Amino acid sequence: MELKKVDKAFAVSPQISPADVGELARQGYKTIICNRPDGEGNDQPLFHEIEEAAAKAGLQVLYLPVVSGKVSDADAEAFAEAFEAAPKPVFAYCRSGTRSITLWALSRAGKMPLADILVAAKNAGYDMSGVVRRIANQGKTPTEAIDGKYQIVVVGAGSAGIAVASSLLARAPDLEIAVIDPADIHYYQPGWTLVGGGVFQADETVRTLSSVLPKEVHWIKAAVAAFEPERNVVLLEGCRAIQYDRLIVCPGLKLDWHKVDGLVDTLGKNGVTSNYRFDLAPYTWELVKNLKAGTALFTQPPMPIKCAGAPQKALYLSADHWFRSGVLDHIDIAFYNAGGVLFGVKDYVPALMEYIEKYEAELKFNHNLVAVDGPAKIAWFDQTDADGNVTRVERRFDMMHVCPPQCAPDFIRVSPLADQAGWVDVDQNTLRHKTYDNVWSLGDVMNAPNAKTAAAARKQAPVVAQNLLNDMGRNVPVGHYDGYGSCPLTVERGKIVLAEFGYGGKLLPSFPTWLLNGKQPSRLAWLLKEKILPPVYWKAMLRGKEWLAKPEAVKPEVVN
């Protein structure tokens, strides 16, 4: 018996035998549902044989046969009614388990988020993409009507989405582009580090989305539920279908706060904060100003995360304030990093280590935050040694800055666009999808091995715009993305180590070393971060003006 647990209340498997019923009872199942009609296969036990074994084991058993490949709305309704009334947990089977999991998925429509249904099914080994539109339509078969059709659809109106739409319109103003995003506001997230360091005010980093979207685009204010790339359709919540000729996917990533036990309950109080949230960055500064003695912890989860330097930026700016205030000697600082190095590009580590030593910060590598008790001010970390052994470590704190675990959004992870790890699967140079030729992706959600930063999106947007237009026959050359990312490491107030690098850690400085040596702390780099980059973001990047971001054209191969 190949039992596949879907959740606490439900499991499925391919065809079982009467001998398997006793094992189901021993595992605690209370109800068996048979979804396979008698006589479908020569080697198939009849239902009454399963029924007799179930009676001996004290299990309830139901016969809800469904013809293979023909799960009707009536079948789904009957299953939903039976499932709700049945003693839990429930076990269901058919020839392969597919009919049973499909019935369960349709029965959960409206009772669970669509992404959660798809994730549960995928984790059990079943792909529900064929019925995703029915699930989105409350478990009913929808019409095939299309609610809108556009040349280009952009999913996500963050930095990457607005930048790529603007870059496209700058090259081809006649394009019909729709941008899908349910948000009302747009954030300049790179500014939150400076909010947490007392340099910016939070309201300097936020604007209404309508004020920064290009006026020429159609804004569809809705959440994406799923993708049907074989049909060139984006499915919105409520089962609205938007069709495209070409699709650009850039919804960002998901901050998985719930992955750390107790974290959500204590964020914004009990000394627990994070610059990864707009509303919490001011609390970071409040904690830093008020801490005169005690223990301050800074955490970094496993990669990938957006802005890999942000967790230690918070440390440096906090420690610099305590240093300038004369209280640093009374504060124990520790950096708990799930990874094994301070920074992924070794050229910048020496300069960073000088500040780690200056602030007397304790480095704790291979320590991953797994739980926190805010009122008790205790954090727990899983420490992994060289042999892979894991030890739970406890640490008390007075202040803790948390960088949350991060992953692709749920509707991306369960989509046909995702790779095995859940990220949109693209060619790392062209940013074109590896399977679907009319799909591109950029920003934090795609799987190219670059740093997930706003600076990376600034470089990627023109590449995607140019390559998409090339695909449309608009007489523009193919552009390649070299993996550029930038991380302005705010090592103290007024100085920054400006890390700029591409694929494989190759250094890609924007300025000559005589002007700005990125491997050393620089006041010019701080000026760039504080005064120059914010207006570049609002007035250039989001408007299709590609300052220091023009894509390198790929020369065509010469055929002899």
Backbone hydrogen bonds, N-H to C=O, Kabsch-Sander energy under -0.5 kcal/mol:
donor,donor_aa,acceptor,acceptor_aa,energy
3,L,1,M,-1.0
4,K,12,V,-3.4
5,K,3,L,-0.5
6,V,10,F,-2.2
7,D,10,F,-1.9
10,F,7,D,-0.9
11,A,90,V,-1.7
12,V,4,K,-2.4
13,S,92,A,-1.1
15,Q,95,R,-1.3
20,D,17,S,-1.8
21,V,17,S,-0.5
21,V,18,P,-1.0
24,L,20,D,-1.8
25,A,21,V,-2.1
26,R,22,G,-2.2
27,Q,23,E,-1.7
28,G,25,A,-1.4
29,Y,24,L,-2.1
30,K,89,P,-2.5
31,T,89,P,-1.4
32,I,60,Q,-2.5
33,I,91,F,-2.8
34,C,62,L,-2.9
35,N,33,I,-0.6
35,N,93,Y,-2.9
40,E,37,P,-1.1
44,Q,41,G,-1.2
49,E,46,L,-1.0
50,I,46,L,-1.3
51,E,47,F,-2.7
52,E,48,H,-2.2
53,A,49,E,-1.8
54,A,50,I,-2.3
55,A,51,E,-2.1
56,K,52,E,-1.8
57,A,53,A,-1.5
58,G,54,A,-0.7
58,G,55,A,-0.7
59,L,54,A,-2.8
60,Q,30,K,-2.4
62,L,32,I,-2.7
64,L,34,C,-2.7
64,L,62,L,-0.7
66,V,35,N,-1.8
70,K,67,V,-2.3
72,S,70,K,-0.9
76,A,72,S,-2.1
77,E,73,D,-2.3
78,A,74,A,-2.4
79,F,75,D,-2.4
80,A,76,A,-2.6
81,E,77,E,-2.3
82,A,78,A,-2.2
83,F,79,F,-3.2
84,E,80,A,-2.2
85,A,81,E,-1.5
86,A,82,A,-1.6
90,V,9,A,-3.0
91,F,31,T,-2.8
92,A,11,A,-2.2
93,Y,33,I,-2.0
94,C,13,S,-1.0
101,I,97,G,-2.4
102,T,98,T,-2.3
103,L,99,R,-2.4
104,W,100,S,-2.1
105,A,101,I,-2.7
106,L,102,T,-2.5
107,S,103,L,-2.1
108,R,104,W,-1.5
109,A,105,A,-0.6
109,A,106,L,-0.7
110,G,112,M,-0.7
111,K,108,R,-2.7
112,M,108,R,-1.5
117,I,113,P,-1.9
118,L,114,L,-2.3
119,V,115,A,-2.6
120,A,116,D,-2.4
121,A,117,I,-2.1
122,K,118,L,-2.6
123,N,119,V,-2.8
124,A,120,A,-1.1
125,G,122,K,-1.5
126,Y,121,A,-2.7
128,M,126,Y,-0.6
131,V,128,M,-1.6
132,V,129,S,-0.9
135,I,131,V,-2.4
136,A,132,V,-2.5
137,N,133,R,-1.1
138,Q,135,I,-1.0
139,G,134,R,-2.1
140,K,134,R,-0.6
140,K,137,N,-1.6
147,D,241,A,-2.9
148,G,241,A,-0.7
150,Y,243,Q,-2.1
151,Q,176,E,-0.7
152,I,176,E,-1.9
153,V,246,R,-2.2
154,V,178,A,-3.3
155,V,153,V,-0.5
155,V,248,I,-3.0
156,G,154,V,-0.8
156,G,180,I,-2.5
158,G,250,C,-0.5
162,I,158,G,-2.3
163,A,159,S,-2.0
164,V,160,A,-2.5
165,A,161,G,-1.9
166,S,162,I,-2.4
167,S,163,A,-2.4
168,L,164,V,-2.2
169,L,165,A,-2.2
170,A,166,S,-2.2
171,R,167,S,-1.0
171,R,168,L,-0.5
172,A,168,L,-2.6
175,L,172,A,-1.8
177,I,175,L,-0.8
178,A,152,I,-2.5
179,V,218,H,-2.9
180,I,154,V,-3.1
181,D,179,V,-0.6
181,D,220,I,-1.9
186,H,207,R,-3.3
188,Y,205,T,-3.1
189,Q,187,Y,-1.1
191,G,188,Y,-1.7
192,W,189,Q,-2.1
193,T,190,P,-0.5
195,V,191,G,-1.6
196,G,192,W,-2.5
197,G,193,T,-0.7
198,G,195,V,-1.6
199,V,194,L,-3.0
200,F,194,L,-1.2
204,E,201,Q,-1.8
205,T,202,A,-2.1
206,V,203,D,-0.8
207,R,186,H,-2.3
209,L,184,D,-2.9
210,S,184,D,-0.5
211,S,208,T,-0.6
212,V,208,T,-0.6
212,V,209,L,-1.2
213,L,209,L,-1.8
217,V,214,P,-1.4
218,H,177,I,-2.9
219,W,217,V,-0.6
220,I,179,V,-2.8
220,I,218,H,-0.7
221,K,219,W,-0.8
222,A,220,I,-1.8
225,A,235,L,-3.2
226,A,235,L,-1.9
228,E,233,V,-3.0
231,R,228,E,-1.7
232,N,228,E,-0.5
233,V,228,E,-1.8
234,V,242,I,-3.1
235,L,226,A,-2.8
235,L,233,V,-0.5
236,L,234,V,-0.6
236,L,240,R,-3.3
237,E,223,A,-2.5
239,C,236,L,-1.6
242,I,234,V,-2.8
243,Q,148,G,-3.2
243,Q,241,A,-0.5
244,Y,232,N,-2.1
245,D,150,Y,-1.2
245,D,151,Q,-0.8
246,R,151,Q,-2.0
247,L,438,N,-2.9
248,I,153,V,-2.8
249,V,440,W,-2.7
250,C,155,V,-2.6
250,C,248,I,-0.6
254,K,407,C,-3.8
256,D,254,K,-0.8
256,D,405,P,-2.8
257,W,255,L,-1.5
259,K,256,D,-1.7
260,V,257,W,-1.5
261,D,259,K,-0.6
261,D,370,V,-2.1
263,L,260,V,-2.0
266,T,262,G,-0.6
266,T,263,L,-1.3
267,L,263,L,-1.3
268,G,272,V,-2.2
269,K,266,T,-1.8
269,K,272,V,-0.5
272,V,269,K,-1.9
273,T,271,G,-0.5
273,T,400,M,-2.6
277,R,274,S,-1.0
280,L,277,R,-0.9
281,A,277,R,-1.7
284,T,280,L,-1.7
285,W,281,A,-1.5
286,E,282,P,-2.0
287,L,283,Y,-2.5
288,V,284,T,-2.5
289,K,285,W,-2.5
290,N,286,E,-1.7
291,L,287,L,-1.5
292,K,290,N,-0.6
294,G,330,H,-2.3
296,A,332,D,-3.1
297,L,399,M,-2.6
298,F,334,A,-2.1
299,T,401,H,-2.2
300,Q,336,Y,-2.2
307,C,452,K,-3.4
310,A,307,C,-2.1
312,Q,309,G,-0.5
313,K,309,G,-2.0
314,A,310,A,-1.9
315,L,311,P,-1.0
316,Y,312,Q,-2.6
317,L,313,K,-2.5
318,S,314,A,-1.9
319,A,315,L,-3.0
320,D,316,Y,-2.5
321,H,317,L,-1.7
322,W,318,S,-2.1
323,F,319,A,-2.6
324,R,320,D,-2.6
325,S,321,H,-1.9
326,G,322,W,-0.6
326,G,323,F,-0.9
327,V,322,W,-2.2
328,L,322,W,-1.2
330,H,327,V,-2.0
331,I,328,L,-1.8
332,D,294,G,-3.0
333,I,331,I,-0.6
334,A,296,A,-2.0
335,F,362,E,-3.1
336,Y,298,F,-2.9
336,Y,334,A,-0.6
337,N,335,F,-0.8
337,N,364,K,-2.6
338,A,300,Q,-2.5
346,K,344,G,-0.7
348,Y,345,V,-1.8
349,V,346,K,-1.2
352,L,348,Y,-1.6
353,M,349,V,-2.9
354,E,350,P,-1.4
355,Y,351,A,-0.9
355,Y,352,L,-0.5
356,I,352,L,-2.1
357,E,353,M,-2.5
358,K,354,E,-2.0
359,Y,355,Y,-2.6
360,E,357,E,-0.8
361,A,356,I,-2.4
362,E,333,I,-2.9
364,K,335,F,-2.9
364,K,362,E,-0.6
365,F,363,L,-0.6
366,N,337,N,-0.7
366,N,339,G,-2.8
367,H,337,N,-2.2
367,H,364,K,-0.6
368,N,382,D,-2.1
369,L,367,H,-0.5
370,V,380,W,-2.6
371,A,380,W,-1.4
372,V,261,D,-2.4
373,D,378,I,-3.0
374,G,372,V,-0.6
377,K,373,D,-1.1
377,K,374,G,-0.8
378,I,373,D,-1.9
379,A,395,R,-3.1
380,W,371,A,-2.7
381,F,393,V,-2.8
382,D,368,N,-2.7
383,Q,381,F,-0.7
383,Q,391,T,-3.3
384,T,366,N,-2.2
384,T,382,D,-0.5
385,D,383,Q,-0.5
385,D,389,N,-2.5
388,G,385,D,-2.0
391,T,383,Q,-2.7
393,V,381,F,-3.5
395,R,379,A,-2.7
397,F,377,K,-1.9
398,D,295,T,-2.9
399,M,295,T,-1.9
400,M,271,G,-3.0
401,H,297,L,-2.8
402,V,273,T,-2.8
402,V,400,M,-0.6
407,C,254,K,-2.0
412,I,409,P,-1.2
413,R,409,P,-2.4
414,V,410,D,-1.7
415,S,412,I,-1.8
418,A,415,S,-1.4
419,D,423,W,-2.9
422,G,419,D,-1.5
424,V,445,V,-2.1
425,D,417,L,-2.3
426,V,424,V,-0.9
427,D,432,R,-2.7
431,L,427,D,-2.5
433,H,439,V,-3.2
434,K,425,D,-2.1
437,D,435,T,-0.7
439,V,436,Y,-1.6
440,W,247,L,-2.5
441,S,431,L,-2.1
442,L,249,V,-1.3
445,V,442,L,-0.6
446,M,443,G,-0.9
447,N,424,V,-2.3
450,N,448,A,-2.0
451,A,483,G,-0.5
452,K,305,I,-0.6
453,T,451,A,-1.4
457,A,453,T,-1.7
458,R,454,A,-2.2
459,K,455,A,-1.3
460,Q,456,A,-2.2
461,A,457,A,-2.5
463,V,459,K,-0.8
464,V,460,Q,-2.6
465,A,461,A,-2.5
466,Q,462,P,-2.7
467,N,463,V,-2.6
468,L,464,V,-2.6
469,L,465,A,-2.1
470,N,466,Q,-2.2
471,D,467,N,-1.9
472,M,468,L,-1.3
473,G,470,N,-1.5
474,R,469,L,-2.6
480,H,552,E,-1.6
481,Y,429,N,-2.8
485,G,501,F,-2.3
487,C,499,A,-3.1
489,L,487,C,-1.1
489,L,497,V,-2.7
490,T,488,P,-0.9
491,V,489,L,-1.8
492,E,495,K,-1.5
494,G,492,E,-0.5
495,K,492,E,-2.2
496,I,522,S,-1.8
497,V,489,L,-2.5
498,L,496,I,-0.8
499,A,487,C,-1.9
499,A,497,V,-1.2
500,E,498,L,-0.6
501,F,485,G,-2.3
502,G,506,K,-2.8
503,Y,482,D,-2.0
505,G,502,G,-1.8
506,K,503,Y,-1.2
508,L,500,E,-1.8
515,L,512,P,-1.6
516,L,512,P,-2.5
518,G,516,L,-0.9
520,Q,517,N,-2.0
522,S,496,I,-2.1
526,W,522,S,-1.2
527,L,523,R,-2.3
528,L,524,L,-2.3
529,K,525,A,-2.3
530,E,526,W,-3.2
531,K,527,L,-2.5
532,I,527,L,-1.3
533,L,528,L,-3.2
536,V,532,I,-1.9
537,Y,533,L,-2.6
538,W,534,P,-2.4
539,K,535,P,-2.9
540,A,536,V,-1.6
541,M,536,V,-2.7
542,L,537,Y,-2.0
543,R,540,A,-1.3
544,G,541,M,-1.1
545,K,540,A,-2.7
546,E,544,G,-0.8
547,W,545,K,-1.5
549,A,546,E,-1.8
552,E,480,H,-0.7
554,V,478,V,-2.7
555,K,553,A,-0.6
559,V,557,E,-0.6
560,N,558,V,-0.6
